[in-house]
Amino acid sequence: MSEQLIKLINSVMDKVKADSEEWISNLSLKYEAELMSVVEDEIRKHSGELEEVDRQAMLNREYKLYDASMSIKAEYLALIDELTHGVINRIKERINAERGSDAYSRLMMMLLNQAINVTQAKELTIVCSQRDKALISSLAAKMGISVEFKDGGEDMLGLIASTKDGSVTYEATIDDVLNRMIDYIRSIIKEVTDEVVKQ
């Protein structure tokens, strides 16, 4: 074969090779573009579903956070209630332990004075513990009032006073006083609890 023929064959081969590489590259780009187009179409077609899945996942996270926060809040409130009742019980135990002391006499005098002011009567029916009858009789005599007694429970602290005709009743038991103060006691416990938590 002649040299020119070999050059011609090589030239044609190079051209075919270059054309086929360009064709393959163009074909690859075309298929890649078509594939991207198909993927984008599928994503667009399912974008509503994807957004809904994302929205549901977000709602689920928010619900779990809300549920956890409500659970913690319920535990916190239960703890505050438990502490409040514990404090109230300790106060009642302390007052009960002071029966017979001057401090207890002053407390009963104050409660009896409140009962007189509320009922506006000098003759009262008093419900109290058997253990407090002597003290209340003595205080009533000093105050110049007449009292008739009815039995309250043995553990009763304080008194319930009513007019002889029963038209006005004043409850001055320690339970009643503490129940009126429960929000105040609870707020103090919350303050102390919050301070402890911050540390």
C-alpha positions as CSV (number, residue, x, y, z in Angstrom):
1,M,0.0,0.0,0.0
2,S,1.1,3.4,-0.8
3,E,1.9,5.9,1.8
4,Q,-0.9,8.1,0.6
5,L,-3.4,5.4,0.9
6,I,-2.3,4.7,4.5
7,K,-2.5,8.4,5.3
8,L,-6.0,8.6,3.8
9,I,-7.2,5.5,5.8
10,N,-5.6,7.0,9.0
11,S,-7.3,10.3,8.3
12,V,-10.7,8.7,7.7
13,M,-10.2,6.6,10.9
14,D,-9.3,9.7,12.9
15,K,-12.3,11.5,11.5
16,V,-14.6,8.6,12.3
17,K,-13.1,8.3,15.7
18,A,-13.5,12.0,16.4
19,D,-17.0,12.0,15.1
20,S,-18.0,8.9,17.1
21,E,-16.5,10.5,20.3
22,E,-18.4,13.7,19.6
23,W,-21.5,11.7,18.9
24,I,-21.1,9.6,22.1
25,S,-20.4,12.8,24.1
26,N,-23.5,14.5,22.6
27,L,-25.6,11.5,23.2
28,S,-24.4,11.2,26.8
29,L,-25.2,14.9,27.3
30,K,-28.6,14.4,25.6
31,Y,-29.4,11.4,27.8
32,E,-28.1,13.2,30.9
33,A,-30.3,16.2,30.1
34,E,-33.3,13.9,29.4
35,L,-32.6,12.0,32.7
36,M,-32.4,15.3,34.6
37,S,-35.7,16.4,33.0
38,V,-37.4,13.1,34.0
39,V,-36.1,13.5,37.6
40,E,-37.2,17.1,37.8
41,D,-40.6,16.1,36.4
42,E,-41.0,13.3,39.0
43,I,-39.9,15.7,41.7
44,R,-42.5,18.3,40.5
45,K,-45.1,15.6,40.2
46,H,-44.5,14.4,43.8
47,S,-43.5,17.8,45.3
48,G,-47.0,18.1,47.0
49,E,-46.5,14.7,48.6
50,L,-42.9,15.6,49.6
51,E,-44.2,18.9,51.1
52,E,-47.0,17.1,53.0
53,V,-44.4,14.5,54.4
54,D,-42.2,17.4,55.5
55,R,-45.2,19.2,57.0
56,Q,-46.3,16.1,58.8
57,A,-42.8,15.5,60.2
58,M,-42.7,19.1,61.4
59,L,-46.2,18.7,63.1
60,N,-45.1,15.5,64.6
61,R,-42.0,17.1,66.1
62,E,-44.0,20.1,67.4
63,Y,-46.6,17.7,68.9
64,K,-43.9,15.7,70.6
65,L,-42.3,18.9,72.0
66,Y,-45.7,20.2,73.2
67,D,-46.5,16.8,74.7
68,A,-43.2,16.7,76.5
69,S,-43.6,20.2,77.8
70,M,-47.1,19.5,79.1
71,S,-45.8,16.4,80.8
72,I,-43.1,18.3,82.5
73,K,-45.5,21.1,83.5
74,A,-47.9,18.5,84.9
75,E,-45.0,16.9,86.9
76,Y,-44.0,20.4,88.1
77,L,-47.5,21.3,89.3
78,A,-47.9,17.9,91.0
79,L,-44.6,18.5,92.8
80,I,-45.8,22.0,93.8
81,D,-49.0,20.6,95.1
82,E,-47.2,17.9,97.1
83,L,-44.8,20.4,98.6
84,T,-47.8,22.7,99.4
85,H,-49.6,20.0,101.2
86,G,-46.4,19.0,103.0
87,V,-45.9,22.6,104.2
88,I,-49.6,22.8,105.4
89,N,-49.3,19.6,107.3
90,R,-46.1,20.7,108.9
91,I,-47.8,24.0,110.0
92,K,-50.7,22.1,111.5
93,E,-48.3,19.7,113.3
94,R,-46.4,22.7,114.7
95,I,-49.6,24.5,115.9
96,N,-50.8,21.2,117.4
97,A,-47.5,20.8,119.2
98,E,-47.9,24.4,120.7
99,R,-51.2,23.6,122.3
100,G,-51.1,24.9,125.9
101,S,-48.4,27.6,125.1
102,D,-48.9,31.3,125.2
103,A,-48.5,31.5,121.4
104,Y,-51.4,29.1,121.0
105,S,-53.5,31.1,123.5
106,R,-52.9,34.3,121.5
107,L,-53.9,32.5,118.3
108,M,-57.2,31.3,119.9
109,M,-57.8,34.8,121.3
110,M,-57.3,36.3,117.8
111,L,-59.6,33.7,116.2
112,L,-62.3,34.3,118.9
113,N,-62.0,38.0,118.4
114,Q,-62.5,37.5,114.6
115,A,-65.6,35.4,115.3
116,I,-67.1,38.1,117.5
117,N,-66.4,40.8,114.9
118,V,-68.0,38.7,112.1
119,T,-71.0,37.5,114.1
120,Q,-71.6,40.7,116.0
121,A,-72.8,38.6,118.9
122,K,-72.0,38.2,122.6
123,E,-73.6,34.8,122.8
124,L,-72.0,32.1,120.6
125,T,-72.2,28.4,119.9
126,I,-68.6,27.2,119.5
127,V,-67.5,24.0,117.8
128,C,-64.0,23.0,118.8
129,S,-61.8,20.2,120.0
130,Q,-62.4,18.9,123.5
131,R,-58.7,19.8,124.2
132,D,-59.5,23.6,123.5
133,K,-62.7,23.9,125.5
134,A,-61.1,25.1,128.8
135,L,-58.9,27.6,127.0
136,I,-61.8,29.0,124.9
137,S,-64.1,29.2,128.1
138,S,-61.4,31.2,129.9
139,L,-60.9,33.5,126.9
140,A,-64.6,34.0,126.5
141,A,-65.0,34.8,130.2
142,K,-62.3,37.5,129.9
143,M,-64.0,38.9,126.9
144,G,-67.4,39.0,128.5
145,I,-69.1,36.6,126.1
146,S,-71.3,33.6,126.7
147,V,-70.4,30.4,124.9
148,E,-72.1,27.0,124.4
149,F,-69.9,24.2,123.1
150,K,-70.4,21.5,120.6
151,D,-67.9,18.8,120.0
152,G,-65.5,19.1,117.0
153,G,-63.0,16.4,116.1
154,E,-60.2,15.7,118.6
155,D,-57.6,16.9,116.0
156,M,-59.6,20.1,115.2
157,L,-57.4,23.2,115.5
158,G,-59.2,26.5,115.9
159,L,-63.0,26.9,116.1
160,I,-66.3,27.4,114.4
161,A,-68.5,30.1,115.9
162,S,-72.1,30.8,115.2
163,T,-74.8,32.9,116.7
164,K,-77.3,31.2,119.0
165,D,-80.0,31.2,116.3
166,G,-77.5,29.9,113.7
167,S,-78.0,32.8,111.3
168,V,-74.3,33.7,111.1
169,T,-71.4,31.3,111.2
170,Y,-67.8,32.0,111.1
171,E,-65.3,29.3,110.5
172,A,-62.0,30.0,112.1
173,T,-60.3,26.6,111.9
174,I,-56.7,26.4,111.1
175,D,-57.7,24.3,108.1
176,D,-59.9,27.1,106.9
177,V,-57.2,29.7,107.5
178,L,-54.6,27.7,105.6
179,N,-57.0,27.0,102.8
180,R,-57.5,30.7,102.4
181,M,-53.7,31.1,102.3
182,I,-53.0,28.2,99.9
183,D,-52.4,30.4,96.9
184,Y,-49.9,32.5,98.9
185,I,-48.2,29.4,100.2
186,R,-48.0,27.9,96.7
187,S,-46.5,31.1,95.3
188,I,-43.8,31.1,97.9
189,I,-43.0,27.5,97.2
190,K,-42.9,28.2,93.4
191,E,-40.5,31.1,94.1
192,V,-38.2,28.9,96.1
193,T,-38.4,26.1,93.6
194,D,-37.6,28.4,90.7
195,E,-34.6,29.7,92.6
196,V,-33.3,26.2,93.3
197,V,-33.8,25.2,89.7
198,K,-31.9,28.2,88.4
199,Q,-28.8,27.2,90.6
